[in-house]
Amino acid sequence: MCGINGIAFSARSGRQVDERVLCAMRDVITHRGPDDRGVYIKANIGLGHRRLSIVDVAHGHQPMFNSDKTTTLVFNGEIYNHGDHRDELEAKGYKYETTSDTETILYLYEEYGFECVEKLRGMFAFAVWDERKNQLFIARDRVGIKPLYYVHDDQGNLFFASEIKSLTEAKAVKPNLNYDALPDQLANHGTSYDETLYEGVKRLMPGHFLVWKDGEISIKKYWNLEYEPKHFGLSDQDYVEQWLAEFKESVRLRLMADVPLGMFLSGGIDSSAIAAVMSELVSEPIKTFSVGFKEREANEFKYARMVSEKFGTDHHEITITPEQFFSKLPDLIWHEDEPLGFVASVPLYFVSELAQKHVKVVLTGEGSDEMMAGYARYYKGLKLLEYGKKYESLTPSFVRSVVRSGLRTLPNRLNKKLNRTFLSLDSDVESLYFDNFAIFNKANQDQLLSDETKSRISDRDPYQHIIHWFEKENAEELLDKLLYVDTKTYLHELLMKQDQMSMAASIESRVPFLDHELVEFTAKMPTSLKLRGTDTKWILREAMKGILPKEILSREKMGFPVPIGSWFRNEFQYLIREFVLGERALARGIFNADFVRQLAERHFSGENHDLRLLFLLNFEIWQRQILEGEEVKISLDEK
């Protein structure tokens, strides 16, 4: 795990790389690689690298060169099958000088060109400067585990990096709010395509590569997740056995390291399954790490300890106070570069910091929910859509209108629940699913955004990209289409959270549920193996029967529960009053002040708007800290 950056100036710009600028880009992300650093500069081309040494610690220095130094590589990630290619490449005449996976990428590129990405099993973002062809080749792994951001300006100059802060450090762009990305961010935890909240900054999409040649760029997709044709013809037990074999192989591959390794253990089925498989593959006790809060509803230690005891792990825990949570918030917004998409970013940082004292690599459970329908919203959304279609077909439109009007007269608590059903909403996937589970849905945004902000947004539809993904997937079943959308959108933001928070603590995280061969097999399974009635992740639960404790198998999903709702109503209400309701925040004119005040007061009075208020809080901190360059400190004296 590392940090990469680079600059490619076009001939028409007439510019050459300034080493001070390139090193500033590199060193602002030192947290991604505190062990080593390197640069390559040749006239208009510059590559930078920060290294967290994991494989071949002594000899994996980057940038790495081929034998005649005409090809130069910087790489972030891990290639788990790099050893499988070594014999083939050596037989073709390539002479290895290290045992690192970096060298294998370099030679695969020399041998196969752009098609080298198809031979890589792992997580990666890398850049290859090919001096003979005078071109820069940049690639990102299939599901987007490793980040890659870039700026391509009007003179054809290209700047790229693992984090956006490197791009602003190089002054490739000014840190200005991208208004067009705001509706997407407000609804969906993050942006759903290649846009970011920074004007002019894009991200290379997962499963894509970019080629730059004298100012021109071309981007090509090399991989897509397919859900058809299905693997029909096997029994449930056959599927379970085959899936478990694939999963075990994925975990085994991710134990590749020359440094201490452990895992995050929440006590949920995903991390518990990883612990069960790891315990079979290593001789020493696994080092496991858990995080929680003192509040009972936000504490999973009981279940993590149960799994730890079952598999004899060397277990470590950290309990976070709300004071720690809020005091660290500005720092973590800086690390994420954008407003935090998930409240779980904060506890994830603290457990990463805990783990870093003991290991350099951790395995985590990200991706299981999006592969095997692990969220309750899948079965809730499918049922709502099923009943909604029947309701519309059997009920005249005038009756439906009367029912909708009648809902407004019901007590607020009942009205709020029914307003999220087909009795109040159109029975289509956008209304009953995407808009229904948004942070700020379309109606909220219409009230939240000021008239001035609305005038600056070219398309206010927060689901334009999500619908694009939904309509693009040719899966025959609705559940698969919803899973596909989430792998392209929601999962991407989760992975960026995982990457940025673990790297903030200089620790590498690996995600065995997202091995691309396991992902491809899982996608083509019948949907009944993913969601059966209300049983989510059915095949994982079946595979772990007799291995995990029954209490773990039957648990409902909690995620990383954080009790911010009660904090905002009580001792930390002052933070909302300062950063959300304060004169400085409201004077920006981005949001409708009256609606923001109403939203906060409704939360203070007992309604739950915790995630909405958290977004507004860290959006204001982001603007002060990133867009305005101010050092933001959370004062804990006022509570």
N, C-alpha and C positions, 0 to 999 in steps of 0.2 A: 504494500500500500504506500502510495507516494503522492506527490503533487507535481504536475507538469505545467509548463507554460511556453509560449513561443510568439515570435513576430515574423511576419513575412511581408516585406515592402515590395510593392510593384515597381517596375522600371519607370513608369510614368510619374511616380511620386518623387523619384530621385533621392530617396532617403536610405540611410544605412543604419544598422542596429547600433544603438548606444548601450554599451555594456552595463552602465549604471541603471538604466531603465529596465533592462532585461533582468538584472539581479534584484531590483526592487520588486518586480512582479513575482519573482521566485521566492523571495524571502518574506514577503507578507503572508505566505502560506507555509512558513516554517513548521507549524504544528502538524502539517501533513507528513513531514519527513525530517525530523530533527537529527537523524543519524549521519546524513551525508548531503552534499550538494554538488552541482556541476552546471556548466554552461557550454554551449557551442555557438560560436559566432563566425559567420563568413559573409562579409559585406551586408547584403540586405536580408539575410536569414539569421535568426537567433532562436535557440532552444534552451530552456532551463529545466532543472530537475531538483526536487527535494526528495530524499530517500528515507523511508522507514524500512530498515533492513530486516527481511524475513527469510528469504531463500538465498543461499550462498552469500552470507553476510559479508565475507571478506572481499569478494571479487565482483560484486554486482553493480559497480559504479556506473552511473549514467551522467550524460549521454553516452550511449554505447555505439561503437562503429563496426563496420565490416572490415575486412582485411586491408583494403586499399583506401579506407576512409572516404568512400564516395557515397555511403549510405549511413545515416545517423538516426538513432532512435531514442525517444524518451517515452517512458511507459509507466502507467499507474494501474496496479491490479495484481492478479495472480492467474497464471495459466496452469491448470492442474494436470493437463495431459502433455506438458512440454517434453517429458521424458519419452513419451511414445514416439515422438518425431525425431529423436536424436540419432538413432541408428540409421534411419533413412537419409537424413541430411548429411551425416558423416560419410555414408556410402557415396553420396553425390559430390564429395570433396570438400565439404565445409569443415573447417578445423575449429573446434570449440576451445575457448580459453577459460571458460567458467562452467559452473553447473547451474547457472541461473536460468529462469524461464525467459528473461529478457533476450538472451542471445538466440533462443529458438525463434522468437517472433522475428528478429532481424533476418535470420536465414530463410524463414518461411516467406517473408516478403521478397527477398532476393530471388527465391525459386518460383514463387507463384504469383507475385504481384498482389493486386487487390484481393484476389481470391484467398489470400492467407487467412483472412478473418474466418472463413468457413471451417478452417481446421483447428480453431482455438476453442478449448473448453474451459471456461472460467469467466472472470470478470475483468474488464479492461477498458482503458481509454489510452490511446497511444498516438504518437505522431512520428512519421518517418520522412526525413528530408532526403530525397533522391537527387543527388547532384548531377548525375548523368542525364536524367530526364528533366532536370530543373523544375521539380514538382514536390509539393508537400502533400502527404497522404495522412489523413487523420481518421481514426475509427473508434467506435464505441460498442461495447458489448451488447448482446442481443436484447436483454430486458432492461438495461440501463442501471446496473448496479453501481458503476463508476460514472462520475459526472464529467461533462465537457462543455464549456461555454465559449462563445466566440463573438467577435465583432468583425464585420467586413465592411469597410468604409467606402465612400464614393470614389476614392482614388484606387481602389482595389487592394488596399492593405488589409492584411489579416492578422488579428490578435486572438490567441486562444489560451485557455487556462482551465485548471480543475475547479477554480472558484472565481466568482465574479469580481471579488475584491482585487484580484490580480489585474483585471482589465481596467478597472478604475484607477488603480495605482499607476498604470502605464499611461493614463489619460487617453486611452483609446476611445472612451466616451465620458461625458459628464454624467454623474449619477442623477438622472432625471426620471420622474415617474412616467411609466408607460401607461397612459390612461386607457388605451385599448385593451390592455390585459386585466384591468381592474374588475370588470364583471365576472370573468372566469375565476380570478383569485378569490373574490368574495363568496362565490357559490361553492367552489370545488376544492378548497384547501390549497390550491395552487393552480398554475396554468396548465392547459390540457394539450398544448401542441409545442411549437418551438419558441414561442414568445416567453419573455420573462417580464417582471415588473420594472425592469430597467429599459428605458428607451434606447434602442440600437443594439441591445445584447440578446443574442439567441443561444439556444442550447442545441447541440447536435443530438438528434433524436436517437433513442435506442435502436440497435439493429441497422444503423446507417453508417456510411463513411463519406468523408468530404475530401475532395481533391482541389488544391489551389495551384494554379500555374499562371505566373506573371499577371496577377490581379484578378483573374477569373476563377470562380469557384463552381464546382458541380457537386451535387449531393445525391447519393444513391442508396436505396434500401437493399440490404443483402439478406435480411431474414425477417420472417413474419410468423406469428403463431397461428397455426391452422387447427381447426376443431373438426374438420371432416377430411377423409372418411373415418367413421368410428371403428374402433377395434371390436366389432361385434363377433360373437361366436365363442367367447370364453364364459365360464361360470363365474359367479361372484368370487368364489374362493381362488380361482385361477388369477383373476384380476388382483386380488389382495396380495397373493404371493409374488406376482410379477412386480406390482407397484412397490412392495416392501424391499424386494431385491434391488430395484433401481434407487430407492431412497438410501439404503445402506451403502451402495456404491458411491452415491453423491456425498454422504457424510465422510466416507473413507478418503475420498479424494481431497476433501477440505481439511484433512489433518496434515497435509503437506506443509512443513515448516521446519526451520532450523532454530526456532526460538520457542519459549514457553507458550502454551495454548490453553484456552479455557472456553467457557460459554456463558451466555446470559440465560438465567433460569427464572422464569416467572411463575412456574407452577401450572401454566396452561398446557394444553395438550401438545402444542407445537414444540416448545422448548423441551418439554418432558420427553417427547419422542426422540429428539436429538440426543438428550442425555442418555436415554436407554441404548441407542445404537452406539454412541461414543464409548460407553462403558464396556462394550464387547470388543472394541478395537484398540484400546490403550491399556497398558499394564499399570500405570500409576493412577491414583485417584484423580478424577476430573476436577479441575478448579471451576466452581460455579459461582455466579454473582447475581444478587437480587436487589431490587430497590422497592421502597414503599414509603408511605406516610403514616403518621401516628393515628390518623383517622381510620377507623375500622373498615369503612367501605372502600378505602383506597390502599388496602394492605393485603397482599397475597402471600405473605411470608409462610403462612400455615401450609399452603400447598407446595411451595418451593422446598420447604424443609422435608415434607413428606417424600418428595422425589429424591432429594439429596440423601435422605436416610436409606431409601430403597436401593440406590445405586452406589452408596458409599462415597459421595463426592466430598471434596474439600470446599466447604461452602462458606461464602462471605456475603454479608448484607450491609446495606446502608439505609437509614431512615432519614428522609429529607424533611426539614421544617419549612413552613411557608416563608419564613424569612430568607432561608437559603434559596428557595424557588425564585422569589422576586428579585433578590439582590443579584442573582446570576442572569436574569432575563436579558438585560441589554447586551451583555457579553455574548450570549448565545444567538441573539439576533444578528450580531456582527458575524458570527461564524456561519450562520445560514445564509447571509447576504440578503435575504428577503424576510418579510414578516413570517414568524413561525406558522407553518401550516397545521401543526399538530401540537396540542398541549403536552403530549408525551415526549416531545423533544427535550424538555428540561430534565425529567427523571432519567431519560436515556443518557444524557451527558453525565449525570452524577454516578450512574452505575458504570459507565465507561471509565470515569476517573478512578473509581474504586478498582476496577479490573486492571487498569494500567499499572497499578502498584505490584501486581503479581504475574501478569502475562502480557504478551504483545499482540496476540491474535485471539479473537473470540468467534464462536459460531452463534448465530441468532436465527429466530424463527420466521423472519419476514417472508412473505410471498405465499405462505400456506393458504391464507384466507382467499386470496384472489385466484389461486389455482383450483381450490376445492370447495368454493362457496361457503366460507367460514363465517360470514356476517349474517346477522338476523335479517338485515334489510333484503337479502335475496329472497327468502321464502315469504317475507311480508309483502315485498313488492310483487312477486308472482301471484300471490293470493289476491291482492288488491286489483291487479290487472284482470285476473280471471273473473272475479265477482263483478268488477266494473263493466266488462263487456256484456255479461249476462244482464246486468241491471239496465244498461242502455238499450239492449235489444228487446227487453220485456216492458220497459216503462216509457210512456209517451213523454216527449220533450217538455210539455207544459207541466206535467206532474213533477219532473225533475227540477224544473225552475221553482215550483212551489216549495219543494223540499229544501232546496238551497236557501231560499228566503227564510224558511222556518228555522234553519240551523242558527241563524243570527240571533234568534230570540232565546236560545238555550243558555243555561248558566255557563260561565266562561270555561270551566274545566272540561265539561262535556263538549261544548262547542269546539274547543281547541282540538280534541281528539277526532271528532267527526269531520272537522275541516280538512283532515289529512286523508280522507277516504274518498271513494268514488261518489259518495253522496254530495260532495262539495266540489270535487275536481273532475276534469275531463278524464276519460278512461283511456289515456294513451301513455306510453312509456315515459315521455318527457314530464308530464304532470304528476303521475302517480309514482314515478321512481326517481328520476334525476332531480326534479324540482322539489319533490317531497322530502328528500334526504339532504338537501343543500344546507349550507350554513346560513347564507342570506339568499333566499329564493328570489324569483323574479319580482313578486309583489313587494318583498322586503326592500329589494334594491331600488324599485321605483320610488319608494318612500325615503330610502337612505341617501341616495345620490342627489346632490344639489342640481339645479337646472344648469348651472355653469359646467359642472362635471359631465352631465349628460350630453351637452353640446360638444364636448371634446372627444367623445367616444364614437368611433365610426360605426360600430355594430355592438349594440348593448345586449345581444343575446348571449347569456353566459354558457349556453350549451351548444354553440355552433360547432365546436371541435368535437365535443362528446358525441353529438348526433352524427358527425362525419365518421367517427370510429364505429358507431353502432350500425350505420347503414353499410359500411364497407365490409364488415365481417359477414361471410356467407354461411355461417353456422345455421343449421336447421332449427335449433331449439333456442328459445328466448334466453334461458339461463346462460348458455354458452356465449351469446352475444353480450350479455351484461358482464360476464367474466372477462371477455375480450376488452371491453371498454375500460374496465378497472385495471387491467394489466398495462394499458396504454396511458392511463391518467392517474388514478388514485395510487396505484402501486409505485409509480415513478416518484411521487412526492414522498411516500414512505421510505423509499430507498435513498432519496436525497437527505432526508432526516437522519436515517441510519448512518450514512456516510459522513455527513458533516458533524454530527454529534460525537461519533466515535473518533473521528480524526481530530476534533477539537481537543481530545484527550490523548492524541497520538497513539491510537490503538486501531488495529485492523479488524474489521468485521466481515464475516463470510456467511453466505446464505444458502445452505444446502437444499432448501425447498425450491430454489431457482436455478439449479443445474439445468441447462437447456434441454438435455436429453430426457430428464425427468419431467420437465415442463411439457415437452412435446407429447410424451406418453400420456400424461395426466389430461391434457386438453382433449385428446381423442377418445378418452373413456366415455361410456354412456353417462349422461348427467345423473342418473339414479345412483351412481357410485360416488358422486360429489354431494348431492343434496337429496335426501330421502325423507319426504315429509318435512318435519322441522329438524331433522338430524343433519346438522352441517358436518362437512368433512367426513362423510360416512366411511370412506375407504381407509382414512387414517385411523379412525376409531376402531375399525375392525382389525387393522394391521397391528394395533397396539393392545388388543385384548389378550389378557394373560401376561402382559409385559408391564403395563402401567397399572397403578392402583385404580380401583373402580371409581374412587372419588375424583380422580383426574379425568377419566374417560367421560364422566357424566357432567362435568362442570360446564356452565355457560361461559361464553367468552367475556372477559373483562377488559382485555387490552392493558394499557397502563392507566388505571383510574387515577384522576387527580381532582381533589375536592375544591376546585377554584370557585364553584358557585357559592358555597358558604363563605369562603374567604372574601369574595367581593361584596357579600351582604353585610359582613361584620367588620373585623379589624382591618381589612385591606380595602374597604370601600373608598378610602381616601385616594387610592391609586386611580380608580375610575374617575373620581371627581377631578383629579389633576390632569391625567393624560387623555381622557375621553371627553369629559365635560368642561375641562378648563378652557379659558378664553383663547389661549394660543392654539389649541387643537381645533376648536370650532371656527376660529377666525380664518383658517385655511380655505374654508368654503368648499371643500371637497364633499363634505356630507351635510345633509339637512340637519341643522342644529336642533330643531324642534323634535324630529324623529329620534335623534340620538338621546336627547333628554328623556323622552317618553320610554325608550327602550331600557335605559338605566333604571328609571324609577320603577318600571314594572318588575325588573329583576329584584330590586331592593325590597319590593312588596311581596315577593314570593314566587313569581313566575321564574322559569329557568331560561336565561339567555347567556349562560356562562361562556360558551364558545364564541358567540357574537361579540361580547364585551372583551374577551381576551384578544380577538382579532383586532378590534379597534384600539385596544391598549398597545399591542406590540406594533401595530401599523404606525401609530404616532411616535413611538420610540424609534422605529426604523427611519422615519422621515427626519427626525432630529439628528440621529446618529449618523446615518449613511448619506442622506441627501443634503444635509446641512453641515455635516462635519463636526457635530457637537459631541462631547463626551457626556453620555447620560448615566447618571447614578440614581439608583432607587434609594430614597431616604426611608429608613425604617424607624425614624424617631417619631413620626406623626401618628402611627397606628394606635 
